[in-house]
Amino acid sequence: MKAKLAELLLRRKELEGKVKQLTPIKQGDMAEFKVSRVKVTDSLDEVKASVPKVTMNQITAAYDWYAKQLRLCDAAIQQANWATEVEVGEDVLADYEERLELTAEPIKGF
């Protein structure tokens, strides 16, 4: 499939966002089953359970897929970057040079 470079640049930005979103989830404890028990009265305890809606495998699979797509997109952009030449002005790649103007006015006191 052929794609325009502009499309790949936009897709790369989108994929970077997805990977960035999934990174803390993948590293966090969202897929853990948590239980807490609080004593309400002498004869009554309250049990709270936090049950994940997704498994760690689902999170990892999504993260891995987006990360792979990002690497493939980057590779295609880099390949186009090395194979393409762009016409620019001579001073585009030059460093800044400060230009001093010399005046013919005499310095007082000399």
Backbone as CSV, one residue per row, in Angstrom:
resi,resn,N_x,N_y,N_z,CA_x,CA_y,CA_z,C_x,C_y,C_z
1,MET,0.842,-1.180,0.000,0.000,0.000,0.000,0.887,1.242,0.000
2,LYS,0.548,2.203,-0.806,1.296,3.464,-0.851,0.557,4.513,-0.032
3,ALA,1.349,5.350,0.644,0.765,6.432,1.443,1.591,7.687,1.238
4,LYS,0.953,8.821,1.345,1.664,10.090,1.246,2.437,10.322,2.538
5,LEU,3.551,11.013,2.418,4.387,11.294,3.580,3.607,12.067,4.641
6,ALA,2.780,12.998,4.224,1.967,13.778,5.166,1.035,12.865,5.966
7,GLU,0.459,11.853,5.306,-0.412,10.903,5.999,0.375,10.104,7.035
8,LEU,1.593,9.689,6.669,2.419,8.937,7.604,2.826,9.782,8.800
9,LEU,3.121,11.050,8.569,3.486,11.937,9.678,2.314,12.104,10.651
10,LEU,1.104,12.252,10.109,-0.084,12.346,10.971,-0.342,11.034,11.707
11,ARG,-0.183,9.919,10.992,-0.393,8.606,11.618,0.621,8.368,12.738
12,ARG,1.879,8.786,12.513,2.901,8.624,13.542,2.516,9.391,14.806
13,LYS,2.021,10.609,14.634,1.613,11.406,15.786,0.457,10.731,16.526
14,GLU,-0.483,10.196,15.777,-1.619,9.494,16.376,-1.141,8.253,17.148
15,LEU,-0.250,7.470,16.545,0.260,6.262,17.195,1.085,6.589,18.434
16,GLU,1.860,7.668,18.382,2.624,8.091,19.559,1.679,8.396,20.719
17,GLY,0.552,9.031,20.418,-0.456,9.325,21.443,-1.050,8.068,22.042
18,LYS,-1.357,7.090,21.197,-1.927,5.817,21.687,-0.937,5.088,22.590
19,VAL,0.326,5.014,22.149,1.348,4.322,22.943,1.550,5.049,24.272
20,LYS,1.549,6.381,24.225,1.721,7.169,25.445,0.551,6.956,26.403
21,GLN,-0.657,6.818,25.871,-1.847,6.554,26.690,-1.766,5.195,27.365
22,LEU,-1.317,4.197,26.626,-1.320,2.830,27.142,-0.138,2.529,28.056
23,THR,0.936,3.305,27.993,2.126,3.031,28.787,1.831,2.993,30.290
24,PRO,1.180,4.023,30.880,0.931,3.941,32.321,-0.045,2.829,32.705
25,ILE,-0.965,2.513,31.794,-1.915,1.424,32.072,-1.178,0.098,32.099
26,LYS,-0.279,-0.084,31.125,0.492,-1.327,31.045,1.406,-1.482,32.256
27,GLN,1.968,-0.377,32.729,2.881,-0.430,33.859,2.146,-0.387,35.201
28,GLY,0.893,0.006,35.187,0.135,0.158,36.427,-0.472,-1.145,36.905
29,ASP,-1.429,-0.981,37.799,-2.055,-2.154,38.408,-3.543,-2.239,38.067
30,MET,-3.931,-1.774,36.886,-5.345,-1.780,36.503,-5.920,-3.175,36.338
31,ALA,-5.086,-4.140,36.024,-5.589,-5.491,35.774,-5.565,-6.356,37.039
32,GLU,-5.238,-5.760,38.174,-5.180,-6.530,39.415,-6.554,-6.598,40.076
33,PHE,-6.813,-7.702,40.707,-8.023,-7.915,41.482,-7.709,-7.439,42.899
34,LYS,-8.473,-6.454,43.428,-8.206,-5.894,44.758,-9.414,-6.086,45.663
35,VAL,-9.122,-6.428,46.893,-10.183,-6.614,47.882,-9.770,-5.902,49.166
36,SER,-10.737,-5.196,49.767,-10.482,-4.578,51.071,-11.643,-4.913,51.998
37,ARG,-11.314,-5.029,53.273,-12.323,-5.400,54.274,-12.286,-4.359,55.381
38,VAL,-13.452,-3.759,55.652,-13.564,-2.733,56.685,-14.619,-3.172,57.697
39,LYS,-14.247,-3.083,58.965,-15.179,-3.469,60.027,-16.168,-2.327,60.235
40,VAL,-17.461,-2.592,60.024,-18.507,-1.591,60.195,-18.983,-1.607,61.645
41,THR,-19.335,-2.788,62.122,-19.714,-2.987,63.531,-19.003,-4.232,64.015
42,ASP,-19.252,-4.606,65.280,-18.620,-5.815,65.822,-19.007,-7.065,65.056
43,SER,-20.210,-7.081,64.522,-20.671,-8.288,63.835,-20.787,-8.130,62.324
44,LEU,-20.412,-6.951,61.804,-20.609,-6.711,60.374,-19.345,-6.120,59.751
45,ASP,-18.912,-6.745,58.670,-17.764,-6.248,57.896,-18.245,-5.849,56.503
46,GLU,-17.622,-4.809,55.971,-17.909,-4.403,54.601,-16.733,-4.847,53.739
47,VAL,-17.044,-5.571,52.672,-16.015,-6.049,51.763,-16.178,-5.315,50.436
48,LYS,-15.080,-4.680,49.989,-15.089,-3.999,48.698,-14.121,-4.718,47.782
49,ALA,-14.590,-4.991,46.570,-13.737,-5.662,45.591,-13.659,-4.808,44.326
50,SER,-12.467,-4.698,43.799,-12.235,-4.003,42.538,-11.863,-5.055,41.511
51,VAL,-12.743,-5.237,40.536,-12.550,-6.273,39.528,-12.210,-5.601,38.204
52,PRO,-11.102,-5.972,37.592,-10.725,-5.349,36.317,-11.686,-5.742,35.195
53,LYS,-11.949,-4.785,34.303,-12.812,-5.053,33.144,-12.022,-5.621,31.978
54,VAL,-10.704,-5.440,32.019,-9.836,-5.989,30.984,-8.710,-6.763,31.657
55,THR,-8.152,-7.683,30.910,-7.032,-8.454,31.448,-5.713,-7.782,31.061
56,MET,-4.669,-8.138,31.756,-3.358,-7.604,31.428,-2.944,-8.039,30.020
57,ASN,-3.374,-9.220,29.603,-3.072,-9.686,28.241,-3.705,-8.780,27.191
58,GLN,-4.917,-8.299,27.439,-5.584,-7.404,26.503,-4.849,-6.061,26.420
59,ILE,-4.435,-5.538,27.568,-3.708,-4.269,27.605,-2.374,-4.415,26.887
60,THR,-1.661,-5.491,27.181,-0.355,-5.729,26.565,-0.490,-5.923,25.055
61,ALA,-1.509,-6.634,24.618,-1.710,-6.868,23.185,-1.966,-5.547,22.457
62,ALA,-2.805,-4.687,23.034,-3.085,-3.394,22.408,-1.827,-2.532,22.380
63,TYR,-1.094,-2.488,23.486,0.145,-1.703,23.557,1.148,-2.188,22.518
64,ASP,1.351,-3.501,22.460,2.311,-4.080,21.519,1.921,-3.782,20.071
65,TRP,0.625,-3.852,19.759,0.165,-3.594,18.394,0.442,-2.148,17.994
66,TYR,0.061,-1.201,18.864,0.294,0.212,18.548,1.789,0.527,18.476
67,ALA,2.588,-0.054,19.361,4.036,0.176,19.348,4.654,-0.361,18.054
68,LYS,4.184,-1.528,17.592,4.694,-2.099,16.345,4.325,-1.215,15.156
69,GLN,3.071,-0.744,15.119,2.640,0.130,14.030,3.456,1.425,14.019
70,LEU,3.763,1.935,15.209,4.578,3.149,15.308,5.978,2.904,14.762
71,ARG,6.586,1.762,15.090,7.920,1.444,14.568,7.900,1.308,13.044
72,LEU,6.880,0.652,12.502,6.765,0.491,11.052,6.563,1.837,10.357
73,CYS,5.754,2.686,10.947,5.504,4.022,10.396,6.795,4.844,10.426
74,ASP,7.506,4.800,11.534,8.789,5.508,11.647,9.788,5.011,10.609
75,ALA,9.837,3.710,10.405,10.773,3.133,9.432,10.451,3.628,8.017
76,ALA,9.168,3.701,7.679,8.771,4.181,6.345,9.128,5.657,6.175
77,ILE,8.912,6.452,7.230,9.249,7.880,7.166,10.755,8.056,7.029
78,GLN,11.534,7.282,7.778,12.990,7.369,7.693,13.496,6.962,6.316
79,GLN,12.896,5.930,5.742,13.291,5.493,4.400,13.032,6.609,3.387
80,ALA,11.865,7.243,3.475,11.553,8.352,2.570,12.489,9.536,2.819
81,ASN,12.830,9.742,4.080,13.719,10.843,4.439,15.093,10.671,3.793
82,TRP,15.631,9.472,3.812,16.967,9.239,3.248,16.959,9.214,1.725
83,ALA,15.818,8.910,1.129,15.757,8.772,-0.324,15.289,10.042,-1.035
84,THR,14.864,11.048,-0.284,14.274,12.238,-0.889,15.160,13.455,-0.656
85,GLU,15.355,14.228,-1.711,16.074,15.493,-1.600,15.085,16.623,-1.824
86,VAL,15.252,17.686,-1.068,14.358,18.835,-1.146,15.180,20.059,-1.507
87,GLU,14.667,20.868,-2.408,15.365,22.084,-2.825,15.104,23.187,-1.796
88,VAL,16.190,23.750,-1.245,16.087,24.839,-0.264,17.097,25.928,-0.619
89,GLY,16.941,27.089,-0.035,17.889,28.178,-0.243,19.232,27.861,0.390
90,GLU,20.277,28.541,-0.075,21.628,28.272,0.406,21.790,28.509,1.898
91,ASP,21.109,29.513,2.435,21.302,29.860,3.838,20.454,29.039,4.810
92,VAL,19.618,28.144,4.325,18.766,27.339,5.206,19.606,26.439,6.114
93,LEU,20.678,25.886,5.595,21.516,24.981,6.388,22.736,25.671,7.000
94,ALA,22.847,26.978,6.824,23.993,27.717,7.355,23.747,28.119,8.806
95,ASP,24.817,28.342,9.547,24.729,28.828,10.912,24.562,30.338,10.905
96,TYR,24.052,30.856,11.978,23.865,32.295,12.120,25.228,32.965,12.267
97,GLU,25.408,34.045,11.556,26.632,34.829,11.667,26.237,36.261,11.977
98,GLU,26.765,36.774,13.071,26.472,38.156,13.424,27.304,39.064,12.536
99,ARG,26.660,40.022,11.953,27.350,40.937,11.044,27.464,42.296,11.716
100,LEU,28.694,42.721,11.896,28.947,44.022,12.517,29.127,45.074,11.434
101,GLU,28.484,46.195,11.649,28.642,47.289,10.710,29.718,48.223,11.245
102,LEU,30.682,48.537,10.437,31.750,49.446,10.813,31.357,50.867,10.420
103,THR,31.573,51.793,11.341,31.262,53.188,11.036,32.562,53.975,10.903
104,ALA,32.498,55.067,10.214,33.697,55.892,9.973,33.794,57.026,10.985
105,GLU,32.994,57.012,12.022,33.046,58.088,13.019,34.257,57.911,13.922
106,PRO,34.991,59.011,14.183,36.158,58.916,15.072,35.719,58.731,16.526
107,ILE,36.538,58.047,17.276,36.266,57.833,18.695,36.801,59.037,19.456
108,LYS,35.991,59.645,20.295,36.369,60.831,21.046,37.397,60.483,22.120
109,GLY,38.354,61.342,22.314,39.353,61.155,23.337,40.639,60.543,22.802
110,PHE,40.686,60.188,21.582,41.916,59.624,20.991,42.477,60.555,19.968
